[in-house]
């Protein structure tokens, strides 16, 4: 189900949640997630059309360390305009140098083993 965020970052900020309880992406049922991904696409298009925004950001936080403050799976659908004060910001120096290839390979291997 979708509803307006009562603390909107921008006008038109919505939330999409499953009716069944899941804490976040780490425990969601894959069939529910498949259905939600279709609804997320539809909601994103509707918010874009309704607001006339320059773009729309979709955000999900998984766990407190990622900024999740409500322990129920929810996707934020946030319309964005070029002049918005809100943004998805990368840290200073983010693009200064690429990660070493061996470091990327090591982490990739760890992630593959975690499936």
Secondary structure by P-SEA (a helix, b strand, c coil): cccccccccccbbbbbbbcccccccccccaaaaaaaaaaaaaaaaaaaaaacccbbbbbbbcccccccccccbbbbbcccccccccccccccccccccccaaaaaaaaaaaaaac
